[in-house]
Amino acid sequence: MYNRKKVWSWAFYDWANSAFSTTVMAGFFPIFFEKYWSNSSDVIQSTYQLGIANSIASIVIAAISPFLGAVADRGSAKKKFLFVFAFIGAIMTGGLWMVGQGEWQMAIVFYVVASIGFLGGNIFYDSLLPSIATNEEVDYVSSLGFAVGYIGGGLLFLVNVLMYKNPEWFGIPDPETAIKLSFLSVAIWWAVFTIPILIYVPEPKNENSVPFLKALKQGAYQLKETYHHIREMKIIGIFLLAYWFYIDGVDTIIRMAVKMGSSLGFDAGVLITALLMVQFIAFPAALLYHRFSQKIGTKNAVFVAIAGYGIITFLGYFMNSSFHFFILAALIGLFQGGIQALSRSLYARLVPKGKEGEFFGFYNMLGKFAAVIGPVLMGYVTLLTGSVRIGILSILILFIIGAFLLSKVDFDAGEKIAIDFGKK
């Protein structure tokens, strides 16, 4: 039986940083960027700028995450790295408060660095999962983390929306100031709720742990070794490739959904309400999807979620009313937590003990490097065709390729290989 204090302390980091993914990444930043920081009369150009910003953050974290994961394993420093990236993310998010109207370049810089903090912290958050849950518990614990994140991010986002819609209730002079204060509230929320994981979740000890500076030197060598390990463990390599494609589509929709709706002319109130729907539907759905996976199998449940996202993307092409946007938001809420949580727990089964940081470094590298393709693909196709709808439809190919590759993964064989590999 898992340790409740450790599990809930771990899950509360999702509560902490989900405020960034909801209020900032998915919610107010895309709207505010277009209307306040960038050129509101040129939605095609602002879509392209935001796509490039998301891709820059993903490129940086993709480049450094395997190395950092290897260093964290060698030096037993997962929590130290988690603290550093969370601190960077929170500080830079709070820094958006200072960016003036029309200063889109500065807004992009703060957003990119904050996104790096968010993405980097998740490497070490994810890598702590195998140390607090067995293979039998990992689906539930992973799903719990996402569920807690949805409710935490949703609650703060609800308060932020009320601040934006009714600034006078809070003594705020105007909606623009309310949004800037929302960014500041995310920074504080993120910092405060990171404390439990730092205090109550123990750092998994590597028997061959070395001092930090020596771990840095050994990180490059360890990275090379991990690459060879993944090549030896072909099952984990195929899974990572499948994950690379289908999670790219998921991440692109999460990051760009509000921008899509805004570019199609939907009112900001509609977009924000839809985001709140996603959060509060995804909270119970993530836990219910875990039960669903117990009935049909975790791998099959991921297939269902990929199919669901494919349908969402296809329907997005025909979207022409706020009612349609609400339907798609509800569908996203049903599948989002499931596909993220179960993908993480499937991968955790394949990771050898003592190598969680380096292997989750590759996991996050491929997931975030794939997110380089999605936003740029959508932004470029939109720019090339002049149609946001065709840009949305271009994401469908990523789900098709991901599902095909996932069908080739034998997880039972992969678990046995991981156990044998961990004994070496």
C-alpha positions as CSV (number, residue, x, y, z in Angstrom):
1,M,0.0,0.0,0.0
2,Y,1.3,3.4,-1.0
3,N,2.3,6.1,1.6
4,R,-0.5,8.6,1.5
5,K,1.6,11.6,2.7
6,K,4.2,10.9,0.1
7,V,1.7,10.4,-2.7
8,W,-0.4,13.5,-1.9
9,S,2.7,15.6,-1.4
10,W,3.9,14.5,-4.8
11,A,0.5,15.1,-6.4
12,F,0.4,18.6,-5.0
13,Y,3.2,19.7,-7.3
14,D,0.7,19.1,-10.1
15,W,-1.7,21.4,-8.1
16,A,1.1,23.9,-8.0
17,N,2.3,24.1,-11.5
18,S,-1.0,23.5,-13.2
19,A,-1.9,27.1,-12.4
20,F,0.7,28.0,-15.1
21,S,-0.6,25.7,-17.7
22,T,-4.2,26.9,-17.2
23,T,-4.1,30.6,-16.3
24,V,-1.0,31.4,-18.3
25,M,-0.2,28.9,-21.1
26,A,-3.8,27.9,-22.1
27,G,-5.8,30.9,-20.8
28,F,-4.8,34.5,-20.5
29,F,-1.4,34.6,-22.2
30,P,-2.7,33.8,-25.7
31,I,-5.6,36.2,-25.4
32,F,-3.5,39.0,-23.8
33,F,-0.6,38.4,-26.2
34,E,-2.9,39.0,-29.2
35,K,-5.0,41.9,-27.8
36,Y,-2.4,43.7,-25.6
37,W,1.2,42.8,-26.4
38,S,1.1,41.9,-30.1
39,N,-0.9,43.3,-33.1
40,S,-4.6,42.6,-32.5
41,S,-5.4,43.5,-36.1
42,D,-3.2,40.6,-37.5
43,V,-4.3,37.3,-35.9
44,I,-2.3,35.3,-38.4
45,Q,1.0,36.9,-37.4
46,S,0.3,36.7,-33.7
47,T,-0.6,33.0,-34.1
48,Y,2.7,32.4,-35.8
49,Q,4.6,34.4,-33.0
50,L,3.0,32.4,-30.3
51,G,3.7,29.1,-32.1
52,I,7.3,30.0,-32.4
53,A,7.5,31.0,-28.7
54,N,6.1,27.6,-27.6
55,S,8.5,25.8,-29.9
56,I,11.6,27.8,-28.6
57,A,10.8,26.7,-25.0
58,S,10.3,23.1,-26.2
59,I,13.6,23.1,-28.2
60,V,15.6,24.3,-25.2
61,I,14.1,21.8,-22.7
62,A,14.4,19.0,-25.3
63,A,18.1,19.7,-25.7
64,I,19.0,19.8,-22.0
65,S,16.5,17.4,-20.4
66,P,18.3,14.0,-21.0
67,F,21.6,15.5,-19.7
68,L,19.9,17.0,-16.6
69,G,18.1,13.7,-15.9
70,A,21.4,11.8,-16.1
71,V,23.1,14.3,-13.7
72,A,20.1,14.1,-11.3
73,D,20.5,10.3,-11.2
74,R,24.2,10.4,-10.7
75,G,24.1,13.0,-7.9
76,S,20.7,12.0,-6.4
77,A,19.6,15.5,-7.2
78,K,16.0,15.2,-8.6
79,K,14.5,17.4,-5.9
80,K,17.3,20.0,-6.3
81,F,16.6,20.4,-10.0
82,L,12.9,20.4,-9.4
83,F,13.3,23.4,-7.0
84,V,15.5,25.3,-9.4
85,F,13.1,25.0,-12.4
86,A,10.1,25.7,-10.3
87,F,11.8,28.8,-8.9
88,I,12.7,30.0,-12.4
89,G,9.2,29.4,-13.7
90,A,7.5,31.2,-10.8
91,I,9.8,34.2,-11.0
92,M,9.5,34.7,-14.7
93,T,5.7,34.2,-14.6
94,G,5.5,37.0,-11.9
95,G,7.7,39.1,-14.2
96,L,4.9,39.3,-16.8
97,W,3.4,41.8,-14.5
98,M,6.0,44.3,-15.6
99,V,5.6,44.0,-19.4
100,G,4.0,47.0,-20.9
101,Q,1.5,47.3,-23.8
102,G,3.0,46.6,-27.2
103,E,6.2,45.0,-25.8
104,W,5.5,41.6,-27.4
105,Q,9.2,40.7,-27.6
106,M,9.7,41.1,-23.8
107,A,6.4,39.2,-23.2
108,I,7.8,36.3,-25.4
109,V,11.1,36.3,-23.4
110,F,9.4,36.0,-20.0
111,Y,6.9,33.4,-21.3
112,V,9.6,31.3,-22.9
113,V,11.8,31.2,-19.8
114,A,8.7,30.6,-17.6
115,S,7.7,27.7,-19.9
116,I,11.2,26.2,-19.6
117,G,10.8,26.3,-15.8
118,F,7.5,24.6,-16.1
119,L,8.7,21.9,-18.6
120,G,12.0,21.4,-16.8
121,G,10.3,20.9,-13.4
122,N,8.1,18.2,-14.9
123,I,11.1,16.1,-15.8
124,F,12.0,15.6,-12.1
125,Y,8.4,15.5,-10.9
126,D,7.7,12.7,-13.3
127,S,11.0,10.9,-12.4
128,L,9.9,10.7,-8.7
129,L,6.8,8.7,-9.6
130,P,8.4,5.2,-9.7
131,S,9.9,5.8,-6.2
132,I,6.5,6.4,-4.5
133,A,4.3,3.8,-6.4
134,T,4.7,0.2,-7.4
135,N,3.7,-1.1,-10.9
136,E,0.3,-2.0,-9.5
137,E,-0.3,1.4,-8.0
138,V,1.3,3.6,-10.7
139,D,-1.8,4.1,-12.9
140,Y,-3.8,5.3,-10.0
141,V,-1.1,7.6,-8.5
142,S,-0.3,9.1,-12.0
143,S,-4.0,9.7,-12.6
144,L,-4.4,11.2,-9.1
145,G,-1.6,13.7,-9.9
146,F,-3.3,14.9,-13.0
147,A,-6.7,15.0,-11.3
148,V,-5.3,17.1,-8.4
149,G,-3.7,19.4,-11.0
150,Y,-6.9,20.0,-12.9
151,I,-8.8,21.0,-9.8
152,G,-6.0,23.1,-8.4
153,G,-5.3,24.9,-11.7
154,G,-9.0,25.2,-12.3
155,L,-9.7,26.8,-8.9
156,L,-7.1,29.5,-9.3
157,F,-8.2,30.1,-12.9
158,L,-11.8,30.5,-11.7
159,V,-10.6,33.2,-9.3
160,N,-8.5,34.8,-12.0
161,V,-11.5,34.8,-14.4
162,L,-13.7,36.5,-11.7
163,M,-10.9,39.1,-11.3
164,Y,-10.9,39.7,-15.1
165,K,-14.7,39.8,-15.5
166,N,-15.4,41.8,-12.3
167,P,-12.3,43.7,-11.4
168,E,-14.3,46.1,-9.2
169,W,-15.1,43.2,-6.8
170,F,-11.4,43.0,-6.0
171,G,-10.6,46.7,-6.0
172,I,-8.8,46.4,-9.4
173,P,-9.0,49.4,-11.7
174,D,-9.4,47.5,-15.1
175,P,-9.4,44.1,-16.8
176,E,-5.8,44.6,-18.1
177,T,-4.5,45.0,-14.6
178,A,-6.6,42.0,-13.5
179,I,-4.8,39.8,-16.0
180,K,-1.4,41.0,-15.0
181,L,-2.3,40.4,-11.3
182,S,-3.4,36.9,-12.4
183,F,0.1,36.2,-13.6
184,L,1.4,37.3,-10.3
185,S,-1.0,35.1,-8.4
186,V,0.2,32.1,-10.5
187,A,3.7,32.8,-9.4
188,I,2.8,32.8,-5.7
189,W,0.6,29.7,-6.0
190,W,3.3,27.8,-7.8
191,A,5.9,28.6,-5.2
192,V,3.8,27.9,-2.2
193,F,2.4,24.6,-3.3
194,T,5.8,23.3,-4.4
195,I,6.8,23.1,-0.7
196,P,5.1,19.7,0.2
197,I,7.0,17.7,-2.5
198,L,10.3,19.2,-1.3
199,I,9.6,18.4,2.3
200,Y,7.7,15.0,2.3
201,V,8.8,13.2,-0.8
202,P,12.2,11.5,-0.2
203,E,15.0,11.7,-2.8
204,P,15.6,8.2,-4.3
205,K,19.2,7.4,-3.4
206,N,21.5,6.1,-6.1
207,E,24.0,3.6,-4.5
208,N,26.7,5.0,-6.8
209,S,25.8,8.7,-6.0
210,V,28.6,11.2,-6.5
211,P,29.0,14.9,-5.5
212,F,27.2,17.4,-7.7
213,L,30.2,18.8,-9.6
214,K,31.4,15.2,-10.4
215,A,27.8,14.3,-11.4
216,L,28.0,17.2,-14.0
217,K,31.1,15.7,-15.5
218,Q,29.7,12.2,-15.6
219,G,26.3,13.4,-17.0
220,A,27.5,13.5,-20.6
221,Y,28.9,10.0,-20.4
222,Q,25.8,8.8,-18.7
223,L,23.7,10.4,-21.5
224,K,25.6,8.4,-24.1
225,E,25.1,5.2,-22.0
226,T,21.3,5.9,-21.7
227,Y,21.1,6.3,-25.5
228,H,22.7,2.9,-25.9
229,H,20.4,1.4,-23.3
230,I,17.3,2.7,-25.1
231,R,18.7,1.2,-28.3
232,E,19.2,-2.1,-26.5
233,M,15.7,-1.9,-25.1
234,K,13.9,-1.6,-28.4
235,I,10.4,-1.8,-26.8
236,I,11.0,1.4,-24.8
237,G,12.4,3.1,-28.0
238,I,9.3,2.3,-30.0
239,F,7.1,3.5,-27.2
240,L,9.0,6.8,-27.0
241,L,8.6,7.3,-30.7
242,A,4.9,6.6,-30.5
243,Y,4.6,9.0,-27.6
244,W,6.6,11.6,-29.5
245,F,3.9,11.8,-32.1
246,Y,0.6,11.5,-30.3
247,I,1.5,13.7,-27.3
248,D,2.6,16.4,-29.7
249,G,-0.9,16.6,-31.0
250,V,-2.2,16.8,-27.4
251,D,0.3,19.5,-26.3
252,T,-0.4,21.6,-29.4
253,I,-4.2,21.5,-28.8
254,I,-3.6,22.4,-25.1
255,R,-1.3,25.3,-25.9
256,M,-3.1,26.7,-29.0
257,A,-6.8,26.0,-28.4
258,V,-7.6,29.4,-27.1
259,K,-5.5,31.0,-29.9
260,M,-7.5,29.0,-32.4
261,G,-10.8,30.1,-30.9
262,S,-9.7,33.8,-30.7
263,S,-8.5,33.7,-34.3
264,L,-11.9,32.3,-35.4
265,G,-13.5,35.3,-33.8
266,F,-15.0,33.8,-30.6
267,D,-15.5,36.2,-27.7
268,A,-12.9,36.1,-24.9
269,G,-15.6,35.2,-22.4
270,V,-16.5,32.1,-24.4
271,L,-12.9,31.0,-24.6
272,I,-12.4,31.4,-20.8
273,T,-15.6,29.6,-19.9
274,A,-14.6,26.7,-22.2
275,L,-11.2,26.5,-20.4
276,L,-12.9,26.3,-17.1
277,M,-15.1,23.5,-18.4
278,V,-12.0,21.6,-19.4
279,Q,-10.5,21.8,-16.0
280,F,-13.6,20.8,-14.0
281,I,-14.6,18.0,-16.4
282,A,-11.0,16.7,-16.5
283,F,-10.8,16.5,-12.7
284,P,-13.2,13.5,-12.3
285,A,-12.6,12.3,-15.8
286,A,-8.9,11.6,-15.0
287,L,-9.9,9.3,-12.1
288,L,-12.7,7.7,-13.9
289,Y,-10.5,7.1,-16.9
290,H,-8.2,5.1,-14.6
291,R,-11.1,2.8,-13.7
292,F,-11.9,2.5,-17.4
293,S,-8.3,1.5,-18.1
294,Q,-8.7,-1.3,-15.5
295,K,-11.5,-2.8,-17.5
296,I,-10.0,-2.6,-21.0
297,G,-6.3,-2.4,-20.2
298,T,-4.0,0.6,-19.9
299,K,-2.7,0.4,-23.5
300,N,-6.2,0.1,-25.0
301,A,-7.4,3.1,-22.9
302,V,-4.6,5.2,-24.4
303,F,-5.7,4.1,-27.9
304,V,-9.2,5.2,-27.1
305,A,-7.9,8.6,-25.9
306,I,-5.8,9.0,-29.1
307,A,-8.9,8.2,-31.2
308,G,-10.9,10.8,-29.1
309,Y,-8.3,13.5,-29.8
310,G,-8.3,12.6,-33.5
311,I,-12.1,13.1,-33.6
312,I,-11.7,16.4,-31.7
313,T,-9.1,17.6,-34.3
314,F,-11.3,16.6,-37.2
315,L,-14.4,18.3,-35.7
316,G,-12.3,21.4,-35.0
317,Y,-12.0,22.0,-38.8
318,F,-15.8,22.5,-39.0
319,M,-16.2,24.6,-35.8
320,N,-18.1,27.8,-36.5
321,S,-20.0,28.7,-33.3
322,S,-19.3,29.0,-29.6
323,F,-21.6,26.0,-29.0
324,H,-19.3,23.9,-31.1
325,F,-16.3,25.2,-29.1
326,F,-18.0,24.2,-25.8
327,I,-18.6,20.7,-27.2
328,L,-15.0,20.3,-28.1
329,A,-13.9,21.6,-24.7
330,A,-16.0,19.0,-23.0
331,L,-14.5,16.2,-25.2
332,I,-11.0,17.5,-24.4
333,G,-11.8,17.4,-20.7
334,L,-12.9,13.7,-21.0
335,F,-9.6,12.5,-22.6
336,Q,-6.9,14.9,-21.6
337,G,-6.1,13.6,-18.1
338,G,-6.4,10.0,-19.2
339,I,-3.9,10.2,-22.1
340,Q,-1.4,12.1,-20.1
341,A,-1.6,10.1,-16.9
342,L,-1.7,6.6,-18.5
343,S,1.1,7.4,-20.9
344,R,3.3,8.4,-17.9
345,S,2.4,5.3,-16.0
346,L,3.0,3.0,-19.0
347,Y,6.4,4.5,-19.4
348,A,7.2,4.2,-15.7
349,R,6.7,0.4,-16.0
350,L,9.4,0.3,-18.6
351,V,12.0,2.2,-16.7
352,P,14.8,0.3,-14.9
353,K,15.2,1.1,-11.2
354,G,17.9,3.7,-10.3
355,K,17.7,5.2,-13.8
356,E,14.5,7.1,-13.5
357,G,15.9,10.6,-14.0
358,E,17.9,9.8,-17.2
359,F,15.0,7.8,-18.8
360,F,12.4,10.4,-17.9
361,G,14.8,12.9,-19.3
362,F,14.5,11.2,-22.7
363,Y,10.7,10.8,-22.1
364,N,10.3,14.6,-21.6
365,M,12.8,15.3,-24.4
366,L,10.8,13.5,-27.0
367,G,7.5,14.8,-25.7
368,K,8.7,18.4,-25.7
369,F,10.8,18.1,-28.8
370,A,7.6,16.8,-30.6
371,A,5.9,20.0,-29.3
372,V,8.3,21.9,-31.5
373,I,6.6,20.3,-34.5
374,G,3.0,20.8,-33.6
375,P,2.8,24.6,-32.9
376,V,5.1,25.4,-35.8
377,L,3.2,23.0,-38.1
378,M,-0.1,24.6,-37.2
379,G,1.3,28.1,-37.3
380,Y,3.1,27.6,-40.7
381,V,0.1,25.9,-42.3
382,T,-2.1,28.7,-41.1
383,L,0.3,31.3,-42.5
384,L,0.7,29.4,-45.8
385,T,-3.0,28.8,-46.4
386,G,-4.4,31.8,-44.6
387,S,-6.8,29.4,-42.9
388,V,-6.8,28.6,-39.1
389,R,-9.1,25.7,-39.9
390,I,-6.6,23.9,-42.2
391,G,-3.9,24.6,-39.5
392,I,-6.0,22.8,-37.0
393,L,-6.6,19.8,-39.3
394,S,-2.9,19.4,-40.0
395,I,-2.4,18.1,-36.4
396,L,-4.5,15.0,-37.2
397,I,-1.5,13.2,-38.9
398,L,0.4,13.2,-35.5
399,F,-2.3,11.1,-33.8
400,I,-2.5,8.6,-36.7
401,I,1.3,8.0,-36.7
402,G,1.4,7.8,-32.9
403,A,-1.4,5.2,-32.7
404,F,0.3,3.0,-35.3
405,L,3.6,3.0,-33.5
406,L,1.9,2.3,-30.1
407,S,0.3,-0.8,-31.6
408,K,3.8,-2.2,-32.0
409,V,4.7,-2.0,-28.3
410,D,4.6,-5.2,-26.1
411,F,4.5,-3.8,-22.5
412,D,4.6,-7.2,-20.8
413,A,7.9,-8.0,-22.5
414,G,9.1,-4.5,-21.7
415,E,8.4,-4.8,-18.0
416,K,10.5,-8.0,-17.8
417,I,13.4,-6.4,-19.7
418,A,13.3,-3.4,-17.3
419,I,13.5,-5.7,-14.3
420,D,16.4,-7.6,-15.7
421,F,18.1,-4.4,-16.8
422,G,17.8,-2.9,-13.4
423,K,19.6,-5.8,-11.8
424,K,22.7,-5.3,-14.0
